[in-house]
Amino acid sequence: MGKVAHGDKQAFSALYDALAPLVFGIVLKVVRDRAQSEEVAQEVMIDLWRQAARYRPDAGSVQTWAATIAHRRAVDRVRSAQAATDREHAQAAREHTTAYDEVAEQVETRLESEQVRRCLRGLTELQRQAVTLAYYQGLTYREVAEALRTSLPTIKTRMRDGLIRLRDCMGVTT
């Protein structure tokens, strides 16, 4: 390791031949994909070349040191791949929208409109006029009273009663 730390290529070649099978085996057990394992093992061997000066014989053997680096790199690769997969799934979930069925929406809107018209026909003339002016033309109680030439309290009562009848006719529960 001392020679490798000083840039001796022949020493690294011998180290590579001695440790590559061990490193690859450890990585393959963790990563489980041969192509990725080869890539990670290669990265580990490059790390051993670059970090040779950091090796401390009193901390353990060269094989133990290499095995530790290999295992950590392999776990990092698996975690990175899992994080990428999780991000892709999350993005797909955010982008997923329920298919919009325009025909069904139109049918539902038409049915609701017909029900509203039917229920409006069940109101008294004053109730129907007051509700129509307020909800379809956006008039206030006072403006409805002026338009229908009726007192404000009467309009309020007729609208309240009309809305209650509409609610009941439409089957709305509170």
C-alpha positions in Angstrom: 0.0 0.0 0.0 2.9 2.3 0.6 4.1 1.9 -2.9 0.6 2.4 -4.3 0.3 5.6 -2.2 3.5 6.9 -3.9 2.0 6.2 -7.4 3.7 2.9 -8.2 1.6 1.5 -11.0 3.0 -2.0 -10.8 2.2 -2.2 -7.1 -1.3 -1.1 -7.9 -1.6 -3.7 -10.6 -0.7 -6.4 -8.1 -3.1 -4.9 -5.6 -5.8 -4.8 -8.2 -5.3 -8.5 -9.1 -5.4 -9.4 -5.5 -8.5 -7.4 -4.4 -10.7 -7.0 -7.5 -12.4 -10.4 -7.0 -13.1 -9.7 -3.4 -14.4 -6.2 -4.1 -16.6 -7.4 -7.0 -18.1 -10.2 -4.9 -19.1 -7.8 -2.1 -20.5 -5.3 -4.5 -22.5 -7.9 -6.4 -24.1 -9.3 -3.2 -25.4 -5.8 -2.4 -26.2 -4.3 -5.8 -27.4 -7.6 -7.5 -26.9 -6.2 -11.0 -23.8 -7.4 -12.7 -23.3 -4.4 -14.9 -23.8 -1.9 -12.1 -21.6 -4.1 -9.8 -18.8 -4.0 -12.4 -19.1 -0.2 -12.5 -19.1 0.2 -8.7 -16.2 -2.3 -8.3 -14.2 -0.2 -10.8 -15.0 3.0 -8.8 -13.9 1.2 -5.6 -10.6 0.2 -7.2 -10.0 3.8 -8.3 -10.8 5.0 -4.8 -8.2 2.5 -3.4 -5.6 4.0 -5.9 -6.5 7.6 -4.9 -6.8 7.0 -1.1 -3.9 4.7 -0.7 -2.1 7.2 1.5 -5.1 7.1 3.9 -4.7 3.4 4.6 -3.6 2.7 8.2 -2.2 -0.8 8.8 -3.0 -0.6 12.6 -6.7 -0.2 11.7 -7.0 -3.4 9.8 -5.8 -5.4 6.8 -5.8 -4.1 3.3 -8.6 -6.6 2.5 -10.7 -5.4 5.3 -10.2 -1.8 4.3 -11.0 -2.5 0.7 -14.1 -4.6 1.7 -15.4 -1.7 3.9 -15.0 0.8 1.0 -16.7 -1.7 -1.4 -19.6 -2.3 0.9 -20.2 1.4 1.5 -20.0 2.2 -2.2 -22.4 -0.6 -3.0 -24.9 0.5 -0.4 -24.6 4.1 -1.7 -25.4 2.9 -5.2 -28.5 1.0 -4.0 -29.8 3.9 -2.0 -29.2 6.3 -4.9 -31.1 4.0 -7.3 -33.9 3.6 -4.8 -34.1 7.4 -4.3 -34.2 7.9 -8.1 -37.0 5.3 -8.4 -38.9 7.0 -5.5 -38.6 10.4 -7.2 -39.8 9.0 -10.5 -42.8 7.4 -8.8 -43.6 10.6 -6.9 -43.4 12.6 -10.1 -45.6 10.2 -12.0 -48.1 10.3 -9.2 -48.2 14.1 -9.3 -48.6 14.1 -13.1 -51.2 11.5 -13.1 -54.7 12.9 -13.6 -57.9 11.1 -13.9 -59.1 11.1 -17.5 -61.6 13.8 -18.0 -64.8 12.4 -19.5 -66.3 15.5 -21.2 -69.5 13.6 -22.3 -70.2 12.4 -18.8 -69.7 15.9 -17.4 -72.0 17.4 -20.0 -74.7 14.8 -19.3 -74.4 15.4 -15.6 -74.6 19.2 -16.0 -77.6 18.8 -18.3 -79.4 16.6 -15.8 -78.7 19.0 -13.0 -80.0 21.9 -15.1 -83.2 20.0 -15.9 -83.7 19.2 -12.3 -83.2 22.9 -11.3 -85.7 24.0 -14.0 -88.2 21.4 -12.8 -87.8 22.5 -9.2 -88.1 26.1 -10.1 -91.5 25.4 -11.8 -92.7 24.1 -8.4 -92.2 27.5 -6.8 -94.8 30.3 -6.6 -94.4 33.1 -9.3 -92.9 35.6 -6.7 -90.5 33.0 -5.3 -89.3 31.9 -8.8 -88.8 35.5 -9.9 -87.0 36.5 -6.7 -84.7 33.5 -6.8 -84.0 33.9 -10.5 -83.1 37.6 -10.2 -80.9 37.0 -7.2 -79.0 33.9 -8.4 -79.0 34.3 -12.2 -78.7 38.0 -12.4 -76.8 38.6 -9.2 -79.2 41.1 -7.7 -79.2 41.9 -4.0 -82.4 41.5 -1.8 -83.0 45.3 -2.1 -82.5 45.3 -5.9 -84.9 42.3 -6.2 -87.5 44.1 -4.1 -87.2 47.2 -6.3 -87.3 45.2 -9.6 -90.5 43.3 -8.4 -92.0 46.3 -6.7 -92.4 44.4 -3.5 -91.4 45.2 0.0 -88.0 44.0 1.2 -89.3 41.8 4.1 -91.7 40.0 1.7 -88.8 39.3 -0.8 -86.6 38.0 1.9 -89.4 35.7 3.1 -90.3 34.5 -0.4 -86.6 33.8 -1.2 -86.0 31.9 2.0 -89.2 29.8 1.4 -88.3 29.3 -2.2 -84.7 28.2 -1.4 -86.0 25.7 1.2 -88.4 24.3 -1.4 -85.6 24.1 -4.0 -83.3 22.4 -1.5 -86.0 19.8 -0.7 -86.8 19.3 -4.4 -83.2 18.8 -5.3 -82.7 16.3 -2.5 -79.9 18.4 -0.9 -79.2 17.5 2.7 -77.7 19.9 5.2 
